[in-house]
Amino acid sequence: MRKIGKTARPGWFVSLAQTKSKKPEISASQPFCDVISAAPPKLFRIESKSFEQFPTHLRAADKLKQGQIYPFLKAARGLYLNLESTLKRNVLLLALFMCMPFLTLAQHNQAGQTPYAGMQNRAIKSLSDNDINELRRGGGWGLALAAELNGMPGPSHLLELKDKIPLAADQVDKTQVLLDEMRKAAIPTGERLIAAEKALEAAFASGKVDESSLRRLLADAESARSELRFIHLSQHYKTVLFLTPEQIKRYNILRGYADDPCKNIPAGHNPEMYKRHMGCD
């Protein structure tokens, strides 16, 4: 048994351990009062870089008798845990305080952004610049998805992939005819739709809208949209008349609508034989 004296040098350690007699004893095995380990009941360890760092009013340990050391260590442990808890709480509050301006700014920016933000600057609010360009060049504008995603290729994409499908020369010619017909009809109809949306925009911008005028404006816009959709869809189903099932399947793979069997070889198959059988080479 050793007793702590004022001559204790920095770096001394004090620990409380269970003994057979269940009496605490002091040893020089751990630093005095820095971290109290998470020990089992009745087993505490108090660490410190230096005995001199321990609070003055608790240094009376060097005057304590053997029977008094356990209450002293319990008090020291309680003091440390309280200080540790207070420090952690203060650090957390400080971190939150420092982050609050950024959180508030982020929430403000998020609240200020909506899906329509920026659209108020459009010439025609319901059409973007890309929409207008697509309509004026006779593009599909997503109006033929019902056909495109159900195995009926569009003439424009067929010609883009003619060498990879591949298409025969007469198939290329037929596809080109369909594309020319489609654009010849789609471009003026697209202009009709743009004009109808512009008229609808002007009516609301002027504030001169009533039920009858609104119905007329919407009818004009929807008539142009419906005609445009018919033009694109009708050319899709016509391509099936001169394409083979294998070509349509290849088209779907190239467009990303189906998995490529040449890249996904089933387990247990010889890769070389499988690719040859599937016509991948």
SEGUPA-214239 format. One record per residue: residue in three letters; x, z, y of N, C-alpha, C in turn. Coordinates in steps of 0.02 Angstrom, whole numbers, always signed. Atoms other than C-alpha are relative to their C-alpha. Layout:
> r,n_X,n_Z,n_Y,ca_X,ca_Z,ca_Y,c_X,c_Z,c_Y
> ALA,X,Z,Y,X,Z,Y,X,Z,Y
...
***
This chain:
> r,n_X,n_Z,n_Y,ca_X,ca_Z,ca_Y,c_X,c_Z,c_Y
> MET,+42,+0,-59,+0,+0,+0,+44,+0,+62
> ARG,-39,+3,-61,+69,-51,+171,-45,+13,+59
> LYS,+40,-15,-60,+10,+9,+340,+27,-41,+57
> ILE,-19,+42,-56,+10,-102,+492,+25,+43,+57
> GLY,-27,-38,-56,+119,-35,+630,+10,-44,+60
> LYS,-9,+39,-60,+155,-90,+807,+61,-45,-4
> THR,-60,+41,+7,+318,-161,+747,-13,-63,-41
> ALA,+16,+59,+41,+225,-292,+646,+20,-64,+37
> ARG,-25,+60,-33,+308,-458,+683,-53,-55,-1
> PRO,+47,+55,+0,+210,-617,+728,+2,-37,-66
> GLY,+3,+36,+63,+149,-711,+576,-17,+45,-58
> TRP,+21,-44,+54,+105,-554,+477,-71,-16,-20
> PHE,+66,+15,+27,-48,-570,+368,-31,+64,-27
> VAL,+37,-57,+26,-182,-448,+323,-57,-27,-42
> SER,+57,+21,+41,-307,-470,+181,-31,+60,-33
> LEU,+37,-52,+35,-439,-366,+96,-18,-29,-68
> ALA,+14,+26,+67,-451,-388,-92,-28,+55,-43
> GLN,+28,-48,+47,-544,-306,-232,+55,+26,-46
> THR,-45,-29,+49,-446,-189,-343,-41,+34,-53
> LYS,+36,-32,+55,-489,-100,-501,-38,+62,+25
> SER,+33,-60,-27,-531,+56,-400,-49,-18,+55
> LYS,+44,+27,-52,-630,-56,-280,+18,+28,+69
> LYS,-24,-23,-65,-525,+16,-137,+39,-57,+32
> PRO,-37,+54,-34,-461,-108,-7,+72,+19,+8
> GLU,-71,-12,-12,-275,-127,+13,+26,-55,+47
> ILE,-28,+46,-49,-171,-212,+146,+63,-31,-30
> SER,-60,+34,+24,-42,-343,+100,+24,-49,+53
> ALA,-27,+49,-48,+68,-466,+194,-3,-69,-30
> SER,+7,+63,+35,-2,-619,+108,-35,-54,+41
> GLN,+36,+50,-39,-110,-706,+242,+6,+16,+74
> PRO,-6,-13,-72,-101,-728,+435,-57,+43,+25
> PHE,+48,-50,-26,-194,-598,+540,-46,-31,+53
> CYS,+57,+15,-46,-361,-649,+625,-2,-68,+33
> ASP,+10,+67,-29,-375,-838,+646,-61,-32,-32
> VAL,+57,+27,+37,-495,-898,+511,-18,+49,-55
> ILE,+23,-43,+55,-599,-789,+396,-28,-45,-54
> SER,+20,+47,+52,-619,-879,+233,-68,+18,-27
> ALA,+65,-11,+32,-785,-903,+147,+13,+27,-70
> ALA,-18,-32,+63,-748,-778,+9,-61,+32,-32
> PRO,+55,-34,+33,-860,-695,-120,-13,+68,+32
> PRO,+15,-66,-28,-945,-531,-74,+57,+49,-14
> LYS,-51,-52,+4,-824,-387,-43,+71,-29,-4
> LEU,-67,+28,+1,-679,-509,-32,+9,-42,+63
> PHE,-8,+33,-63,-629,-557,+145,+73,-11,+14
> ARG,-68,+12,-21,-474,-633,+219,-1,-16,+74
> ILE,-3,+11,-71,-433,-624,+402,+70,-25,+16
> GLU,-64,+31,-12,-295,-736,+467,+14,-4,+74
> SER,-19,+9,-70,-198,-748,+629,+70,-27,+4
> LYS,-68,+25,-11,-48,-840,+696,+46,+57,+21
> SER,-40,-56,-23,+10,-677,+771,-43,+63,+4
> PHE,+36,-64,-5,-41,-495,+758,-15,+17,+73
> GLU,+8,-17,-70,-20,-483,+947,-61,-35,+30
> GLN,+58,+37,-25,-163,-610,+969,-65,+35,-14
> PHE,+62,-34,+18,-290,-493,+893,-22,+44,+58
> PRO,+24,-39,-57,-403,-406,+1023,+30,+71,+1
> THR,-34,-64,-8,-320,-248,+1091,-39,+58,-29
> HIS,+39,-59,+22,-465,-132,+1053,-7,+2,-76
> LEU,+2,-1,+73,-453,-185,+869,+69,+11,-31
> ARG,-67,-12,+27,-267,-159,+852,+10,+72,-24
> ALA,-4,-69,+23,-304,+21,+814,+5,+2,-76
> ALA,-6,+2,+72,-293,-38,+634,+64,+35,-23
> ASP,-62,-32,+21,-115,+28,+632,-7,+77,-2
> LYS,+12,-72,+1,-190,+201,+656,-50,+20,-54
> LEU,+52,-15,+48,-323,+183,+523,+29,+23,-66
> LYS,-19,-23,+67,-310,+273,+358,-26,-49,-51
> GLN,+21,+45,+53,-336,+190,+192,-76,-5,-5
> GLY,+73,+0,+7,-519,+239,+185,-36,-31,+58
> GLN,+32,+27,-58,-552,+166,+357,+10,-75,+8
> ILE,-17,+71,-10,-483,-10,+335,-59,-47,-16
> TYR,+56,+44,+19,-640,-85,+252,-50,-8,+57
> PRO,+45,+9,-58,-758,-46,+398,+33,-39,+56
> PHE,-35,+37,-53,-627,-112,+517,-1,-75,-13
> LEU,-1,+71,+17,-613,-278,+425,-69,-30,+4
> LYS,+69,+25,-6,-802,-294,+417,-17,-13,+72
> ALA,+14,+9,-72,-812,-270,+604,+38,-60,+27
> ALA,-40,+56,-23,-672,-395,+632,-30,-66,-23
> ARG,+31,+61,+26,-756,-523,+521,-63,-17,+39
> GLY,+61,+12,-39,-921,-501,+612,+15,-26,+69
> LEU,-19,+22,-67,-835,-521,+780,+21,-73,-1
> TYR,-24,+69,+3,-749,-680,+726,-57,-49,-12
> LEU,+56,+45,+15,-907,-758,+653,-44,-9,+61
> ASN,+39,+7,-61,-1000,-720,+814,+34,-45,+50
> LEU,-38,+42,-47,-862,-798,+918,-1,-73,-24
> GLU,-1,+67,+27,-853,-948,+802,-68,-34,+11
> SER,+67,+27,-9,-1042,-974,+809,-13,-18,+73
> THR,+9,+13,-72,-1043,-960,+999,+40,-61,+22
> LEU,-42,+56,-19,-899,-1083,+1015,-30,-66,-24
> LYS,+30,+61,+27,-981,-1212,+901,-62,-20,+40
> ARG,+61,+15,-37,-1145,-1197,+995,+16,-27,+70
> ASN,-19,+22,-67,-1060,-1217,+1164,+30,-71,-1
> VAL,-29,+67,+6,-961,-1369,+1105,-55,-52,-11
> LEU,+56,+46,+12,-1121,-1450,+1040,-40,-12,+63
> LEU,+38,+7,-63,-1213,-1416,+1203,+39,-42,+50
> LEU,-41,+39,-46,-1067,-1487,+1302,-1,-74,-19
> ALA,+2,+69,+22,-1065,-1644,+1195,-66,-33,+17
> LEU,+66,+27,-17,-1252,-1668,+1217,-7,-11,+75
> PHE,+4,+6,-73,-1237,-1639,+1404,+38,-61,+24
> MET,-40,+57,-19,-1101,-1770,+1416,-32,-66,-21
> CYS,+30,+62,+26,-1201,-1896,+1313,-67,-16,+32
> MET,+67,+10,-26,-1367,-1873,+1403,-6,-60,+48
> PRO,+6,+58,-44,-1332,-2001,+1542,+0,-66,-37
> PHE,-4,+62,+38,-1287,-2133,+1414,-64,-11,-41
> LEU,+62,+6,+38,-1439,-2095,+1306,-58,-20,+45
> THR,+53,+16,-47,-1553,-2101,+1457,+4,-73,+22
> LEU,-10,+69,-21,-1477,-2266,+1513,-20,-49,-55
> ALA,+17,+44,+56,-1496,-2342,+1339,-75,-4,-9
> GLN,+73,+0,+8,-1678,-2288,+1329,-33,-40,+57
> HIS,+27,+36,-57,-1710,-2358,+1503,+6,-76,-11
> ASN,-11,+71,+11,-1633,-2525,+1457,-44,-27,-56
> GLN,+42,+21,+56,-1728,-2532,+1293,-73,-6,+22
> ALA,+69,+1,-23,-1892,-2491,+1379,-12,-59,+46
> GLY,+8,+54,-47,-1859,-2626,+1509,+2,-68,-32
> GLN,-5,+63,+34,-1832,-2763,+1379,-60,-10,-46
> THR,+55,+17,+43,-1982,-2846,+1296,+13,-70,-28
> PRO,-11,+67,+27,-1996,-3003,+1190,-10,-56,+51
> TYR,+14,+52,-50,-2057,-3096,+1345,+47,+3,+61
> ALA,-45,-7,-57,-1920,-3037,+1464,+41,-63,+10
> GLY,-35,+61,-17,-1844,-3188,+1551,-43,-62,-2
> MET,+44,+58,+4,-1987,-3305,+1507,-37,-14,+65
> GLN,+35,+9,-64,-2060,-3278,+1680,+34,-53,+43
> ASN,-36,+49,-39,-1928,-3398,+1744,-9,-72,-26
> ARG,+11,+67,+28,-1985,-3543,+1636,-45,-42,+46
> ALA,+44,+45,-38,-2063,-3695,+1719,-70,+0,-31
> ILE,+63,-7,+38,-2197,-3690,+1583,+9,+61,-45
> LYS,-13,-65,+33,-2212,-3512,+1519,-6,-4,-76
> SER,+11,+3,+73,-2273,-3562,+1344,+50,-45,-36
> LEU,-48,+46,+31,-2131,-3687,+1315,+70,+14,+27
> SER,-69,-8,-21,-1944,-3658,+1318,+30,-69,+14
> ASP,-34,+64,-11,-1820,-3792,+1371,+13,-36,-66
> ASN,-11,+30,+66,-1779,-3819,+1187,-64,-30,-28
> ASP,+64,+26,+24,-1963,-3840,+1146,-15,-68,+33
> ILE,+15,+62,-37,-1984,-3972,+1281,+46,-57,-23
> ASN,-46,+52,+23,-1828,-4067,+1225,-19,-25,-70
> GLU,+20,+19,+68,-1887,-4064,+1044,-61,-44,+0
> LEU,+61,+40,-4,-2058,-4131,+1089,+14,-69,+29
> ARG,-13,+64,-34,-1987,-4269,+1200,+43,-47,-43
> ARG,-39,+44,+45,-1870,-4334,+1063,-38,-15,-64
> GLY,+40,+14,+60,-2009,-4335,+933,+19,+42,-59
> GLY,-22,-44,+54,-1936,-4191,+832,-59,+35,-34
> GLY,+53,-31,+39,-2033,-4096,+701,-29,+63,+30
> TRP,+23,-59,-35,-2045,-3934,+802,-32,+51,-47
> GLY,+28,-47,+49,-2087,-3839,+641,-72,-12,-18
> LEU,+71,+14,+13,-2257,-3923,+629,-14,-23,-71
> ALA,+11,+28,+67,-2229,-3992,+453,+25,+47,-55
> LEU,-25,-47,+51,-2176,-3833,+361,-43,+1,-63
> ALA,+44,-1,+58,-2327,-3842,+247,+22,-53,-51
> ALA,-24,+53,+45,-2254,-4003,+174,+74,+12,-18
> GLU,-73,-8,+10,-2067,-3969,+196,+17,+52,-52
> LEU,-15,-55,+46,-2071,-3806,+98,-39,-3,-65
> ASN,+36,+10,+63,-2181,-3874,-40,+20,-65,-35
> GLY,-26,+56,+38,-2071,-4013,-106,-15,-68,+27
> MET,+13,+66,-30,-2115,-4152,+16,+48,-8,+59
> PRO,-52,+5,-52,-1957,-4197,+115,-21,-41,+60
> GLY,+13,+38,-61,-1962,-4258,+294,+50,-57,+6
> PRO,-44,+58,-4,-1888,-4428,+335,+65,+13,+40
> SER,-59,-13,-41,-1768,-4361,+467,+54,+35,-41
> HIS,-49,-37,+40,-1683,-4236,+349,+22,-40,-62
> LEU,-20,+43,+56,-1685,-4361,+206,+58,-46,+19
> LEU,-53,+45,-22,-1579,-4480,+307,+65,+39,+15
> GLU,-59,-42,-11,-1461,-4338,+355,+38,+13,-65
> LEU,-30,-18,+64,-1431,-4303,+170,+2,-59,-49
> LYS,+7,+59,+44,-1443,-4481,+102,+60,-8,-46
> ASP,-59,+9,+42,-1264,-4479,+36,+9,+56,-51
> LYS,-7,-57,+44,-1278,-4309,-47,-56,+3,-52
> ILE,+56,-5,+48,-1446,-4333,-134,+14,-37,-65
> PRO,-3,+50,-53,-1404,-4481,-149,-62,-45,-2
> LEU,+55,+48,-3,-1531,-4612,-93,+26,-70,-12
> ALA,-17,+71,+9,-1528,-4792,-148,-12,-37,+65
> ALA,+5,+39,-62,-1519,-4928,-16,-72,-13,+20
> ASP,+70,+14,-17,-1703,-4973,-28,-37,+64,+20
> GLN,+30,-64,-19,-1749,-4787,-16,+19,+17,+72
> VAL,-22,-12,-69,-1647,-4773,+144,-41,-42,+48
> ASP,+39,+44,-43,-1739,-4922,+217,-71,+25,+9
> LYS,+69,-26,-4,-1910,-4850,+175,-3,+64,+41
> THR,-1,-63,-37,-1862,-4681,+245,+9,-14,+75
> GLN,-11,+17,-70,-1801,-4761,+407,-64,-27,+32
> VAL,+64,+26,-25,-1967,-4852,+427,-48,+57,+16
> LEU,+43,-58,-11,-2062,-4688,+409,+22,+39,+62
> LEU,-26,-38,-57,-1948,-4603,+536,-16,-36,+66
> ASP,+14,+39,-61,-1970,-4744,+663,-74,+5,+19
> GLU,+72,-5,-13,-2159,-4740,+644,-19,+69,+27
> MET,+15,-69,-20,-2162,-4551,+661,+20,+12,+72
> ARG,-23,-11,-69,-2060,-4548,+821,-40,-41,+50
> LYS,+39,+42,-45,-2157,-4692,+897,-67,+32,+18
> ALA,+64,-34,-13,-2317,-4591,+880,+10,+70,+28
> ALA,-10,-70,-18,-2243,-4417,+906,+22,+9,+73
> ILE,-26,-10,-67,-2155,-4444,+1073,-55,+0,+53
> PRO,+53,-3,-50,-2308,-4490,+1178,-49,+58,-11
> THR,+45,-56,+14,-2412,-4358,+1090,+32,+65,+21
> GLY,-36,-59,-24,-2278,-4230,+1128,-5,+6,+76
> GLU,+8,-1,-72,-2288,-4279,+1311,-70,+23,+20
> ARG,+68,-24,-12,-2475,-4251,+1303,-4,+76,-6
> LEU,+1,-73,+10,-2447,-4076,+1237,+35,+36,+58
> ILE,-37,-30,-56,-2319,-4037,+1373,-44,+0,+63
> ALA,+43,+5,-59,-2440,-4098,+1508,-58,+49,-4
> ALA,+56,-46,+9,-2583,-3995,+1435,+22,+73,+12
> GLU,-26,-68,-10,-2477,-3836,+1432,+18,+11,+74
> LYS,-16,-6,-71,-2420,-3872,+1610,-63,+10,+42
> ALA,+64,-9,-35,-2600,-3887,+1668,-28,+70,-10
> LEU,+22,-68,+15,-2642,-3723,+1583,+40,+50,+41
> GLU,-44,-43,-40,-2493,-3642,+1668,-20,+0,+74
> ALA,+19,+6,-71,-2546,-3708,+1840,-65,+36,+15
> ALA,+65,-33,-11,-2723,-3643,+1820,+8,+76,+6
> PHE,-10,-72,-3,-2665,-3466,+1786,+45,+20,+59
> ALA,-44,-15,-56,-2529,-3475,+1919,-39,+1,+66
> SER,+40,+3,-61,-2659,-3520,+2051,-56,+53,+1
> GLY,+54,-50,+5,-2782,-3389,+1988,-69,-31,-3
> LYS,+65,+34,+2,-2920,-3521,+1977,-18,-16,-73
> VAL,+18,+7,+70,-2980,-3493,+1800,-70,+28,-11
> ASP,+65,-26,+22,-3156,-3476,+1732,-11,-21,-72
> GLU,+10,+12,+71,-3231,-3489,+1559,-3,-73,-17
> SER,+7,+71,+16,-3277,-3672,+1563,+65,-38,+9
> SER,-64,+35,-11,-3112,-3732,+1637,+52,+21,-52
> LEU,-47,-24,+50,-3014,-3624,+1516,-12,-34,-68
> ARG,+16,+34,+63,-3105,-3698,+1366,+23,-73,+1
> ARG,-21,+69,-6,-3070,-3873,+1429,+76,-7,-5
> LEU,-73,+2,+2,-2885,-3839,+1457,+28,+14,-70
> LEU,-22,-16,+68,-2865,-3760,+1285,-16,-56,-49
> ALA,+19,+55,+44,-2957,-3903,+1202,+49,-58,+6
> ASP,-48,+54,-11,-2838,-4029,+1281,+67,+16,-35
> ALA,-63,-21,+29,-2685,-3930,+1224,-3,-1,-76
> GLU,+7,-3,+73,-2749,-3902,+1047,-11,-69,-30
> SER,+10,+68,+25,-2801,-4083,+1028,+67,-35,-7
> ALA,-66,+31,+3,-2625,-4141,+1067,+42,+32,-55
> ARG,-38,-34,+52,-2549,-4009,+953,-23,-21,-70
> SER,+28,+19,+65,-2665,-4054,+809,+21,-71,-19
> GLU,-20,+69,+13,-2627,-4240,+825,+75,-4,-17
> LEU,-72,+0,+12,-2441,-4205,+832,+16,+27,-69
> ARG,-12,-29,+66,-2449,-4099,+676,-19,-50,-55
> PHE,+21,+51,+49,-2543,-4237,+583,+53,-54,-7
> ILE,-51,+53,+1,-2410,-4365,+632,+59,+21,-44
> HIS,-58,-22,+38,-2270,-4261,+557,-17,+12,-74
> LEU,+18,-15,+69,-2360,-4201,+401,-14,-64,-40
> SER,+18,+62,+36,-2422,-4376,+357,+62,-38,-23
> GLN,-61,+35,+20,-2245,-4444,+351,+36,+37,-57
> HIS,-31,-39,+54,-2188,-4304,+235,-28,-19,-68
> TYR,+28,+13,+66,-2310,-4339,+96,+13,-71,-23
> LYS,-14,+69,+18,-2267,-4524,+102,+69,-8,-32
> THR,-67,+7,+29,-2085,-4494,+55,-1,+11,-76
> VAL,+5,-16,+71,-2138,-4425,-115,-16,-63,-41
> LEU,+20,+60,+36,-2203,-4598,-160,+59,-41,-25
> PHE,-57,+40,+23,-2028,-4671,-178,+61,+43,-19
> LEU,-54,-44,+22,-1920,-4517,-220,-11,+22,-72
> THR,+5,-26,+68,-1882,-4458,-397,-2,+76,+2
> PRO,+1,-74,+2,-1911,-4276,-450,+70,+30,+7
> GLU,-69,-25,-5,-1722,-4256,-468,+25,-2,+72
> GLN,-20,+5,-70,-1695,-4315,-289,-33,+53,+43
> ILE,+36,-52,-37,-1827,-4196,-223,+31,+68,-14
> LYS,-32,-63,+18,-1747,-4054,-319,+67,+8,+35
> ARG,-65,-1,-34,-1577,-4099,-248,-8,+13,+75
> TYR,+16,-10,-71,-1651,-4107,-73,-14,+74,+14
> ASN,+18,-70,-9,-1723,-3932,-92,+61,+46,-4
> ILE,-62,-39,+6,-1555,-3864,-148,+43,-7,+62
> LEU,-42,+13,-59,-1462,-3946,-5,-28,+31,+63
> ARG,+33,-30,-58,-1588,-3880,+120,-4,+77,-5
> GLY,+0,-72,+9,-1571,-3704,+48,-66,+28,-23
> TYR,+65,-23,+23,-1746,-3695,-24,+1,+21,-73
> ALA,-6,-17,+71,-1686,-3674,-204,+73,+15,-16
> ASP,-68,-17,+21,-1534,-3604,-295,+35,-61,-30
> ASP,-39,+54,+28,-1396,-3724,-342,+24,+20,-69
> PRO,-20,-18,+68,-1377,-3720,-532,+74,-12,-13
> CYS,-71,+14,+9,-1201,-3789,-514,+44,+58,+25
> LYS,-37,-58,-25,-1148,-3631,-422,-18,+64,-36
> ASN,+23,-60,+35,-1243,-3508,-531,-4,-16,-75
> ILE,-3,+16,+71,-1187,-3536,-710,-21,+61,-40
> PRO,+24,-57,+39,-1283,-3424,-832,+55,+28,-45
> ALA,-49,-33,+43,-1183,-3298,-932,-4,-27,-71
> GLY,-3,+24,+69,-1126,-3358,-1103,+7,-75,-7
> HIS,-7,+73,+2,-1116,-3542,-1054,+71,-20,+17
> ASN,-65,+28,-17,-958,-3643,-1052,-7,-36,+68
> PRO,+9,+28,-68,-938,-3685,-865,+7,-76,+2
> GLU,-11,+72,-2,-870,-3860,-896,-56,-38,-33
> MET,+55,+33,+36,-1003,-3907,-1024,-66,+6,+39
> TYR,+62,-12,-37,-1141,-3830,-918,-5,-46,+60
> LYS,+0,+44,-58,-1092,-3927,-762,-11,-72,-19
> ARG,+10,+68,+23,-1083,-4088,-860,-72,-12,-20
> HIS,+69,+6,+22,-1254,-4057,-936,-49,-2,+60
> MET,+43,-3,-58,-1330,-4017,-765,+15,-55,+51
> GLY,-17,+55,-45,-1249,-4169,-685,+32,+22,+64
> CYS,-32,-27,-60,-1144,-4067,-565,+61,-40,+22
> ASP,-61,+37,-17,-992,-4181,-572,-15,-63,+40
***
